[in-house]
Amino acid sequence: MTHPREVLLGAQAAAAFLPVCDHYSGVEARMRKSLQLQAEMIEEFGACVFDVTLDCEDGAPVGGEADHAAMVVSLAALAGDKARVAVRVHAVGHPAFDSDMAVIAGKLGNQLSHIMVPKVESIDDVIKAEQALLAASAGNLPLHVLIESPLAVRNAFDIAAHPRVQSLSFGLMDFVSSHGGAIPADGMDSQGQFTHPLVVRAKLEIASACHAYGKVPSHCVVTEFNDATAMTLAARRASRELGYTRMWSIHPNQIRFILAAFAPSEDEIGNATKIIAAAALVDWAPISFDGKLHDRASYRYFWQVLERAHQTGRTLPPDAQTYFTDAPG
């Protein structure tokens, strides 16, 4: 049986395998809880449905960057085989950047899922980060980057084009504050970030740049972490309106809301399963299904529905589940 991943190629194919949720923690106790929760949900779903990113940028106390990096290394080294653990290092221009990369990438190069680099302004910053990976003998590690300023938004397409970059995230609060008061504070809340034109434009530019180069656009935080309705609505809008396929969590309570909002519905999963099964029977030639023509262009879409269902821990029909049980590579 030819696997859909081997047939339905496209710009998005390389970006299909990141979990839809990226959970951040910067304090040791919360890091430990996050890693434990990830292990529990791997057991629950049979797959890793969210990344844990251990934070050195905002998590490390001023003057204690080296100790914090060493602590992060010791925690990440304890993660299980199915875990996906990343680290956010300091920005390229920060005095601790070189030591972060040398220690963290140097010691965990074969264990981390990626390195997150904040405050990336241009392709030059990406190149510096890549050089630091190579110097640490961690040339296999992907880079995720944070777009946090008007200049970075301007350069988003160049940044997304770099082969080392796997994902672009939008840094909402730094982006708003970089405008010197020109964007009001409500541009950072769960509703205002979807209505202020400059914020929405930045989000669309980042999503568009990612999709142009087969990279993953990762949506920003919702700071009202105890407001389930705000979290759900923001995640749904990011997914359904703005083209984001991944989102940040800053509190464990947000993880399941993100998974649910980014997951396809049961009807979407059922429809995609039938179309992919029918396409496989004719070796991916065009078919008629419910009075509509489908070919490889639409098959690619419906395969991505099944990919997203798997990434969000949804229950798949047997005809679809077999693709993930016996998936190539």
Secondary structure as UniProt FT lines:
FT   HELIX           4..7
FT   TURN            11..12
FT   HELIX           13..15
FT   TURN            16..17
FT   STRAND          21..25
FT   HELIX           28..45
FT   STRAND          50..55
FT   TURN            57..59
FT   TURN            62..63
FT   HELIX           65..76
FT   TURN            77..78
FT   TURN            81..82
FT   STRAND          85..88
FT   TURN            92..93
FT   TURN            95..96
FT   HELIX           97..100
FT   HELIX           101..105
FT   HELIX           106..108
FT   TURN            109..111
FT   STRAND          114..117
FT   HELIX           123..135
FT   TURN            136..137
FT   TURN            139..140
FT   STRAND          143..147
FT   HELIX           150..154
FT   HELIX           156..161
FT   TURN            163..164
FT   STRAND          165..170
FT   HELIX           172..177
FT   TURN            178..181
FT   HELIX           185..188
FT   TURN            190..191
FT   HELIX           192..194
FT   HELIX           197..212
FT   TURN            213..214
FT   STRAND          216..219
FT   TURN            225..226
FT   HELIX           228..240
FT   STRAND          246..249
FT   HELIX           252..262
FT   HELIX           266..281
FT   TURN            282..284
FT   STRAND          287..289
FT   TURN            290..291
FT   STRAND          292..294
FT   HELIX           296..311
FT   TURN            312..313
FT   HELIX           318..325
//
